[in-house]
Amino acid sequence: MSTPFALDEAALVEALEANVPGFRGPLTATKFKGGQSNPTYRLDAASGPLVLRRKPPGALLASAHAVDREFRVLQALQGRVPVATPRWLCSDDAVIGSMFYVMDFVDGRVEWDPALPNHKPEQRAAHFESIIDTLAAIHGLDVAAAGLADFGKSGNYFARQLSRWSEQYAQSRTREIPAMDALIHELPKRCRDVDGSGDDGVVALVHGDFRIDNLMWARDAPRVLAVMDWELATLGHPLADLGYFCMALRLPRNPALPGLAGMDRAALGIPSERELLARYAATTGRAIPEDWGFVLAFSFFRLAAIAQGVAKRAEQGNASSEQAQQAGQMVELLAASGMKALG
């Protein structure tokens, strides 16, 4: 039985053979379990495997699911930051029902749990160090040299993001969540000290969803082969990515977004937040702001707004993951964590 996420494999083969040098069908498409926002598929073809990312079907928020922006970033980052090689962007919705692009398949491993349960303490430490070094490489990119100088606005990043995600949250709201209302009220008062009128002028490429399960690892080493899922990438303040990653240290264990709160991270070999921030500061030469609590609270708020969008799509029947309903239920927890971080 066909599903909203099934692909017309015959039409796809015809389009890929016409537009991707060296591609040969037939192919079999298998949807990955991740990619809640933009459905992602492995394409096993006669010429070898590829990966396809598409916009989901159905009614969508105007600025969401920008696979064309993802494709542009992947092109710009070739040889600069570890990413998959993009092959073709198809803007013709008629082929499979929505815009999509294909990229090389990267043969590695994905770690879904930041606790890294299958590793030894020294291996966990090495993984986290590699994560921070990879993030520093992204933020050290010369955006002008990479052709991304116009990829986003400069300055007032946190203020602009607060406005954007407050609007997105309002559009996808399904119930009252007092902690979200409180964050929407309180966060703008605090962003002035970090960004706002006190903007330090830093402009960097920010990933927007930088977490451990968006990294592809070498199978035999704590080495990042590819940073994945660039849908939310833009120009902005790099500390937003760092705060977003550090949320995992404060989130409780849960099935939708497994966190590390309450675990003996020292025994596991996982660096403390202080150690991670120190490594990032030393690698980038960028100081951590005094109001680090705002950066964390902003990150919780933003993820809560994203999760609310997933919940809304689940309600409409076009969310792309079986975990969409669970992610939607995380909104209240994330908002409460944001308020706690804000102090």
Secondary structure, 3 states (H helix, E strand, C coil): CCCCCCCCHHHHHHHHHHHCCCCCCCEEEEECCCCCCCCEEEEEECCEEEEEEECCCCCCCCCCCCHHHHHHHHHHHCCCCCCCCEEEEECCCCCCCCCEEEEECCCCEECCCCCCCCCCHHHHHHHHHHHHHHHHHHHCCCCCCCCCCCCCCCCCHHHHHHHHHHHHHHHHCCCCCHHHHHHHHHHHHHHHHHCHHHCCCCCEEECCCCCHHHEEECCCCCCEEEECCCCCCEEECCHHHHHHHHHHHCCCCCCCCCCCCCCCHHHHCCCCHHHHHHHHHHHHCCCCCCCHHHHHHHHHHHHHHHHHHHHHHHHHCCCCCCCHHHHHHCHHHHHHHHHHHHC
